[in-house]
Amino acid sequence: MVVERAARPRNEVATGVSGPGEVPADLSVDAEHMFDRKAERMRVLGIDPGLTRCGMGVVEGGVGRPLRLVDVNVIRTSSHLSVPERLVSIEQGIDAWIEEHRPDAVAVERVFARSDVSTVMGTAQASGIAMVCAARRGLPIALHTPSEVKAAVSGNGRADKAQVGMMVTRILRLDAMPKPADAADALALAITHIWRGGAQARIDAAVAAGSRHLRQAQGPQRPMGVQ
């Protein structure tokens, strides 16, 4: 197994940008006062599964807040090894990454059918390993399709890898595009989950808060038949 640090920029502090598919820095939510400000930030490990190259990227931030690159790398395995040995190497690499960076959630690319069956099998196997590593530690797991990720970061569900890499570079305010493409794809997965997962968390919290306020307004409920 070779764990290769992807090209990483000096500038890791992100600020809000206004490109396609991005969340503006001045995004406001009416129910914002209902949330714990600290809880709005989350750290997500994005995993672009693959048997030969498995991209991993950790991003931290929140909806309407700056995103920050924490780290990014690629696990490489040799085709000369047996598939079980390669999967063990991927598991060890992901496990070590989770232990080091302590993400709040893991986002994995959802496997979809391709013409090359062998590629699909390898991707599915690596994807399963990633989910096992996260589930073993009780971490929330989300699956995002490539088109969902492309649309989230670029506004175009059919964007090519170069466009995705360019938008990841812009969103995270990087000095250079993460390479190889697997690294950029992993970061894009993490970004997508922060934006989509964070927004859903706000909605869930707002609904829960509204329900609490309603119960308080109604007062204690008496059991049926009790006068």
C-alpha positions in Angstrom: 0.0 0.0 0.0 1.2 3.5 -0.8 -0.5 6.4 0.9 0.4 9.4 -1.3 -0.1 12.9 -0.1 -1.9 14.8 -2.8 -0.7 18.2 -4.0 -1.7 20.5 -1.2 -1.7 24.3 -1.1 -0.3 26.7 1.4 -3.5 28.6 1.8 -6.0 26.4 3.6 -8.4 29.0 4.9 -11.5 29.3 2.8 -13.9 32.3 2.4 -17.3 32.5 0.8 -17.4 32.6 -2.9 -20.2 33.1 -5.4 -19.5 30.6 -8.1 -22.1 28.2 -9.6 -23.4 25.7 -7.1 -21.7 27.4 -4.1 -23.3 28.5 -0.9 -22.9 32.3 -0.4 -21.0 33.3 2.8 -23.9 35.6 3.8 -26.5 32.8 3.7 -29.0 33.5 6.4 -31.5 31.2 8.0 -34.5 32.4 9.9 -34.2 29.7 12.5 -30.5 30.3 13.0 -31.0 31.4 16.6 -32.3 27.9 17.4 -28.9 26.3 16.7 -25.7 25.8 18.7 -23.2 27.9 16.7 -20.5 25.3 17.4 -22.6 22.5 16.2 -23.1 24.1 12.8 -19.5 23.2 11.9 -18.7 19.7 10.9 -15.7 17.7 9.7 -16.4 15.3 6.8 -14.2 12.6 5.3 -14.9 12.2 1.6 -13.9 9.0 0.0 -13.7 8.4 -3.7 -13.4 4.6 -3.7 -11.2 2.6 -6.1 -9.1 -0.5 -6.0 -6.1 1.1 -7.6 -6.5 4.6 -6.3 -8.7 5.5 -3.3 -9.0 9.3 -2.8 -9.6 10.7 0.7 -10.2 14.3 1.6 -11.2 15.9 4.9 -13.0 19.2 4.9 -14.3 21.3 7.8 -17.0 23.9 7.7 -20.8 24.5 7.6 -23.6 25.8 5.6 -23.1 29.4 4.7 -19.7 29.3 6.5 -16.2 29.1 5.1 -14.9 25.7 4.3 -11.4 24.6 5.2 -9.2 21.9 3.8 -7.9 19.7 6.6 -6.0 17.1 4.6 -6.1 15.1 1.4 -4.4 12.0 0.1 -4.7 8.9 -2.1 -4.2 5.3 -1.2 -2.6 3.3 -4.0 -2.5 -0.5 -4.2 -0.5 -2.6 -6.7 -2.3 -4.7 -9.3 0.4 -7.4 -8.6 -1.3 -8.0 -5.2 -4.4 -10.2 -4.8 -7.7 -8.4 -4.4 -8.1 -9.4 -0.7 -4.6 -8.0 0.0 -5.4 -4.8 -1.8 -8.7 -4.4 0.2 -6.8 -5.0 3.5 -4.4 -2.2 2.5 -7.3 0.2 1.7 -9.0 -0.7 5.1 -5.8 0.0 7.0 -5.4 3.3 5.2 -8.9 4.5 5.8 -8.9 3.3 9.4 -5.7 5.3 10.1 -7.2 8.4 8.4 -10.3 8.2 10.5 -8.2 7.8 13.7 -6.0 10.7 12.8 -8.7 13.2 11.7 -11.7 12.2 13.7 -14.4 13.2 11.2 -18.1 13.7 12.2 -19.3 11.9 9.1 -18.1 10.0 6.1 -19.3 10.6 2.5 -18.7 7.9 -0.1 -19.3 8.0 -3.8 -22.3 5.9 -4.7 -21.4 3.1 -7.1 -23.3 3.1 -10.4 -23.2 0.8 -13.4 -20.5 1.3 -16.0 -19.6 -0.6 -19.1 -16.4 -1.9 -17.5 -17.6 -4.6 -15.1 -14.2 -5.1 -13.5 -14.0 -1.4 -12.7 -17.4 -1.5 -11.1 -16.5 -4.5 -9.0 -13.3 -2.9 -7.7 -15.0 0.3 -6.9 -17.9 -1.5 -5.1 -15.4 -3.5 -3.1 -13.5 -0.4 -2.0 -16.8 1.4 -1.3 -17.9 -1.5 1.0 -14.6 -1.3 2.9 -15.0 2.4 3.4 -18.5 1.9 4.8 -17.3 -0.8 7.1 -14.5 1.4 8.5 -17.0 4.2 9.2 -19.7 1.9 10.6 -17.3 0.2 12.9 -16.7 3.5 14.6 -20.4 4.5 14.7 -19.9 7.3 12.2 -22.8 8.5 10.0 -22.4 7.4 6.4 -23.8 9.2 3.3 -23.7 8.1 -0.3 -23.7 10.7 -3.1 -23.8 10.0 -6.8 -21.3 11.6 -9.1 -24.0 13.7 -10.7 -25.1 15.0 -7.3 -21.5 15.9 -6.4 -20.9 17.6 -9.7 -24.1 19.6 -9.4 -23.3 20.7 -5.9 -19.8 22.0 -6.5 -20.2 23.3 -10.1 -23.9 23.7 -10.8 -23.6 21.2 -13.6 -24.4 17.6 -13.1 -22.5 16.7 -16.2 -19.3 18.6 -15.3 -16.0 16.8 -16.2 -13.2 16.1 -13.8 -11.3 19.2 -14.7 -14.3 21.4 -13.9 -14.9 19.7 -10.6 -11.2 20.1 -9.7 -11.3 23.8 -10.6 -14.4 24.4 -8.5 -12.9 22.5 -5.5 -9.8 24.7 -5.9 -11.9 27.8 -5.8 -14.3 26.8 -3.0 -11.4 25.8 -0.7 -9.3 28.7 -1.8 -6.4 26.5 -2.8 -3.2 27.6 -4.6 -3.3 24.6 -6.9 -5.8 22.0 -8.1 -5.6 18.8 -6.0 -4.0 16.0 -7.9 -4.7 13.3 -8.9 -8.4 13.6 -9.8 -9.3 11.1 -7.1 -8.1 13.6 -4.5 -10.2 16.4 -5.9 -13.2 14.1 -6.2 -12.9 13.1 -2.5 -12.8 16.7 -1.5 -15.9 17.4 -3.7 -17.7 14.6 -1.8 -16.9 16.1 1.5 -18.0 19.6 0.4 -21.2 18.2 -1.0 -22.1 16.5 2.3 -21.3 19.5 4.4 -23.6 21.6 2.3 -26.4 19.1 1.8 -26.1 17.4 5.2 -25.7 20.6 7.1 -28.8 22.1 5.4 -30.8 19.0 6.3 -29.6 19.2 9.9 -30.9 22.8 10.1 -34.2 21.7 8.7 -34.5 18.8 11.2 -33.5 21.1 14.1 -36.0 23.7 13.1 -38.8 21.1 12.9 -37.8 19.7 16.3 -37.7 23.2 17.8 -41.1 24.1 16.3 -42.6 20.9 17.8 -41.2 21.8 21.2 -42.6 25.3 21.1 -46.0 23.9 20.0 -46.0 21.4 22.9 -45.1 24.2 25.4 -47.8 26.4 24.0 -50.4 23.7 24.4 -49.4 22.9 27.9 -49.4 19.4 29.5 -51.9 17.0 27.9 -54.3 15.1 30.2 -54.9 11.4 29.6 -58.1 10.6 27.9 -61.1 10.1 30.3 -59.5 12.3 33.0 -61.5 15.4 33.9 
